[in-house]
């Protein structure tokens, strides 16, 4: 996937500081894909496969673990973390918890998050869609908005 050189330098510096901090605090994970696959089995969905542009996802029996890139946030970690904060504000029952910061097998910086697994039925999906509509969201299947 990769990022432009212009954006790269600024974001790489930001990511370098986060990596330094995460390593010092013991929350840095090397070989994320391998370690999580050994612990939880093959991913449910893999980044850059199955039309997935956001994350590689594992399931531990109660929660999903997502190694999410910053691609959808212009490779900006600050925007990514703000997106997590907004998600948690609007959807506290499926709150995202930052677990680690990692580098994926392509060398891209990622945020490892944990989120409760929610088994969505058609009736729950209808409620979710009504809620999203009520707070101003609309369906956008082609990502044009």
N, C-alpha and C positions, 0 to 999 in steps of 0.2 A: 504494500500500500504506500508507505513512505510519505514524507512531507517535503515541501519546497525548501530550498536552501535558506531563503529569507526568513521564513518562520522557524526553520530548524535551529538556528543558533540561539535565539531567545528561549525557545521552548526546551532545547537541550540543556541550557544553563539552569533553567527552572527544575527540570527533571533531575539534573545532577545534584542539586541541593537537596531535593526530596530523597533521592537515593542515599546520599550521605547521611541524612537524618535517620532514614528508615534502617539503615545498616547499624548505626549507633544505638538505636532503640531495640534492635533485634526483631524487626518486623519486615525485613527484606527477604525475599524468596528467590533463590537461584533455581533454574530448571523447573519453573512453575508447572509447565505442561506435564512433564514426566512425574513430578512429585504428586500432583493432584490426580493424575491418571492412575498411579500406583495405589493411592489411598481410596479413590472413589470409583475407579473403573474408567472406561472410555467416556469421553464427554458426550452429553446429550446433543450438543450443537457445537460446531467448531468454527472459529473465526475464519472468514474467507471461504467457507464451504456452506452449502445449503442456503445460499443467498444471505448469509449472516455477515453483517459489516460491523457489529458492535462487540461481540464477546465470544469466548469459549466458555461453555457452561457444563458444570458437573453437578450431580445431585447426591447428597449425603444421607437421604432418607427423611429429612425434615426441612432442609434448606437447600438452596442452590448456591453454588460458588461460581462467580463470574469473573473471569479475567477480562476486563473491559479496556479497550484502547481509548485514546482521546480523539480519534479520527472525526467523529461526529461533532466534536467541539473545536474544530480547527487546530487540533493537536495542542490545545491549550489546557494544561492541567487545572488551572484556576477555574476555567469555565466548566470543566468536567466536575470538579468538586462542588461548584455552585449548582450544577444540574442535579447532583445527588441531594443537596440540601433542599432544592425545590421539590424533587420527587418525594422526599420524606415529609415535607410540609403538606403536600396534596394527598399523599397515600401512606399515612402512618402505619396502617395495618400490613403494608408490604415494604416497610422501611429498608433501605440499603445501609449496610454497615461496612465501612472501609476496614479491611482486614490486613492487607499488605500492599506494598508497591513492588512491582515486578517488571522484568524485561521478558518479552515473549521470545519464541524461537526464531523470529525474524529480526530481533534486536530492537523492537519497538517498546516503548514505555507503556505500562498498563497499571490499572488500579484493580486489585483483587477485592471484590466485594462479596458479601453474604446477604442473602435475602430469603425470607420465609417462602417455602414452596406453597403455592395456592392452586388447588385443583379447581379450575374454572368450568362451571357448567353453563349451558345456554342461558338459564335464568340469571345466574350471577353476571354473565357477560352483558346481558341486557341492562342490568342495574349499573354496571360499570359504564356502559355507553351513555346512559341517561345522566349519570354523575358528571362524566367528562363534558357532555354537551352543556349541562347546567353551569359549569365553571368556565365555559368559553372555548373548549377544545372542539375540533371538528376532525372527521376522518380524512386522512391524507395518505392514500396508498402509494402515490408516486413520489413522495418526499419533495414536492414542488413548492411547498409553503413553509 
